[in-house]
Each structure stands twice: as structure tokens, then as C-alpha cells.
């Protein structure tokens, strides 16, 4: 249960930062810097407990990579989405009365932008935080946070720069985006996460072999059938 609660807490503070900086907060460079930094500190805070996903697309990619068990995938998603909703409620309370103008997405560019940077984010997470080649490093939180910051700077004016189905849910609840656009985020982001998981396994034969060995051991374990 500890890891699920950590995923809720991390997602909560990520979406809280998104909401407070976008609604009545800073402008220009402030939101991307704050959001990337919030993710970084939450990854460092909870990475040793839950892996520091705070993102259903990341959890999907890590599951495909073989570093998240099937029994944990759905609870991770549920607690991440719950954290996003709690953060949205908190932002609504703290920014009560502040006018919000929802962004309007152009379908094709928004889909591609969200796919590309979700792919990049999930690949960075898997490569820096789960690979045998980078085991024990101290930079993974910085790398992950900076990826979100770079994506927000690069395509924030195209897609809003969510790169995270939980964030997409949160900004829909906050009316930063409309509910009718949620499918654009979720389709692009889950697809980006899945492609990143498969790409990592293709580029890292040693990690792929480790995953296959773990799957065989799990299948052979008592009670697995």
C-alpha cells in the first residue's frame, strides 16, 4: 500500500503545481520551470518507494519493460488519477474565483506533440531509472524533471504540455482544457508510453533478456497457475 500512496502524493503535487502555476500563477518561463522541478523533487522523494511514476503512461511503459508487476498496474493508475483529482479540487479552492480560459487544441499537431514528448519522457524514465546500465545513479530525477520542462517549453503552446494522462484529467477538471479534448491526450500519451517501453526493450537486449528470465521464473513459481 505504501507505494500506491506515494504515487497518489507525487501525482497530487505535480498536478497541484500545474494548476496553481497555470491558473492565476506565473507566466512565461515560470510554469515549465515549476512543473519540471515539482516532478523532479517528487521523483527523488518517492523513487525508492514506488519508482516515482506519477503518470499512468510511465507505469504502462515500465510494466511493458518488466519492472512493474501486472497486479500493481491498475492500482498505480487508480491512485495516480485519484491524486490528480484531489489536486484539482485543491486548486479550485485556492484559486476560487479566478477566470480560466480553456485551451483549444488542433487535433493533429496536439496528438503528435503529446505522443512525441510522452515517448521521450517514458523512455528517459525507463532508461535512467530501471536499466541495468544506469543502476544506482543519482541523476534520474533531474533527467525526468528536465524532460517535462523541455517538452513544456517546446510544445506547450501546441498541446498544453501534459505528457501524462493524470495531468490531462486534472486540467480537464480545472477547465484549463475541455473534457471533449481528453481523448486526444489519453490516446497520444498511452500510445507514447507503450512505444517507449517496446523501444527500450528493442534497444537494450540485456534488459530484455532480464525481463524474459523474470517472466519465466514468475510462471514457474508455485501458485502462479
N, C-alpha and C positions, 0 to 999 in steps of 0.2 A: 504493500500500500504506500510506503514511503516514496517510491519512485513515481507513482501516479500523482501524489500530492505535489511533488516537486515539479512535475510537468504542468500542473494547474498554476502553481505560483509563478513559474517562469513565464508562461504564456500570459498570465494576468499582467505582470509588469511590462511585458513587451507591448501588449495591446493598450494598456493604460498610457504608456509613453506615446504611442501612435496617436491616440485620441486627444491627449492633452496638448501635444505639440501642433497638431493639425487644426484643432478647434480652439480658437482664441489664444493660441500659443505663439511661438516664434514664426518667422518666415525665412525664406531664402535657404541658407545652409543649416539652420537650426534643426528642423525636423529630421533630416537624414543623419546628422551627427548624433542627435539624441537617441534616435531609434537604433542605429547601429551600436551605439555604446550600451544601451539598455540590454540588447541581446548579448553582447559580449560579457557583461558582468553577470548576467543570469546563467550563461553557459559555464563560466568559471565557478559560479556558486553551486550549481547543481549537476555539472557534468559527471562527477564521481558518484552521484546518486541515481540519476535516471538516464544519463547520456546527454542531457541538455538539449533535447529536440525542440520543444515548444512550437511544434509545427507538424501537422499531420502529413505533409508531403515529405518531410525529413524522416518521419517514422516509417513511412512506406518505403522509402529508399533504403533505410537501414535494415528494415525487415527483409527486403529482397536481397540485400547484401549478406544477410545471415547473422546479423548482430542484434536482432530483436526477435524474441520468440513469438510464435503465432498467437499464443494466449495473451500476450501483452499488447498486441497491435490495437485491437478495438478499445481496451481501457485507456491506452495512451490518447487515442483520438477523442474519446469522450471527455477525459479530463482536460485536454487542451482546449476543446470547444467550450467547456464549462468555464475555464479560466478567461477565455475571450469574452464570453457573455457577462461574467462578473465585472470585468474591466470596463465593458461598455456601460453597464449600469452605474459604475463609479464615476466615469467621465460625465455621464448625463447629470449626475448630482453635482459634481464640482463645476461643470460648465453650464449649469442651468440658465436658460435664457439667452445663450449665445447663438446667433443665427448661423446656420450651416447651409452651404450651397453644395449639393451633390455633384460629383464629377460625372461627366458624360463620356463614356468610352466609345472609341471607334473599334468595332469588333475585331477586325483582322490584326491591326497593329497591337491592340491590347493583348490578344491571345498570344501573339508571338513574343511580345516583351515579357509577359508573365512566365511563359514557358522557358525562355532562354535564361532568365535570371533565377528562376526556381531550380532549373537544371544546374546552373553554376553553384548555387547555394548548397544544394544537396550533395553535389559532387565534392565540394570543399569540406562539408561535414564528414562525409564518409572517408575521404582521403586523409584528412588531418586528425580525425578522432577515432577511427576504427581500423585503420590499416596497420599491418604488422610493421611496415617500413617506417611509420611515424609514431610508433608506440612510445608512450611516456613523454611526449613533447609538451612544452609549456605554452605554445603559441596558438593552439587550436581555437580558443575563444576569441582571440584577436582576429584571426583569419575569418571566422564565421561572421563576426560583427561587421568587419570591414566589407565583406561580400554584400551584405544587405545595404550598407551605406553606399557603396559604389552603384548598386542597382537602383537605389532610390535617386541618386544624382543623375544616372544615365537615362532612366525611363520613367521616373516618377510623374513627369508631365504627359506621359503616354497612357500609362495603366494605373497610376496611383502608387505603384511600387509596393504591392502587398507581398508577393512571393510566398504566401502562407495562407492556407485555407482558413485557419483560425483568425488571422488578421482580417481576411476578406469578410468573414462572418461579423467580426466586430465592427468594421467600418460600414457594413450594411445596416447593422442595428443602430449605429450612430448617425446614419443618414449622410455620411461622407460619400458613400456610393449607394446606388439604388438596389433594392432586392432583385430587380429584373436582370441585373448585371452579375449577380453572384455566380451563375453558372460559368461565365467567362473565366473568372478567377479559378474556380474549382477544377474545371476541365484542364486548363493550362497548367495549373500547379501540380495536380496529381500526376498528370502525364509527364511533366518535367521531373518530378521526383522518381517516378518509375524508370524513366530513361536514364537518369543519373545512376540509379542502382545497377542497372544492366551494363551501363558503360564502364562503371568501375570494375565489375567482375571481368569484363572483356579485356580491360587494360591491365588487370592485376591477377595473373594466373595463380600466384602463390596464395592470394586471399581467396580466390575461387576454389582452389583445392582444399583450403581450410574449411570453407563452408560445406563442401561436399562430405568431408570426413565427419564434421559435426552432425550433418543430417543423417548419415548412416549410423552414427553412434546413438542418436536420438531414436531412430527407427528400431534399433536393436535392443533398446533399454526395456526392462520389464514394465509392463503396464502401458506401453506405447501403442498397443493394438486393441 
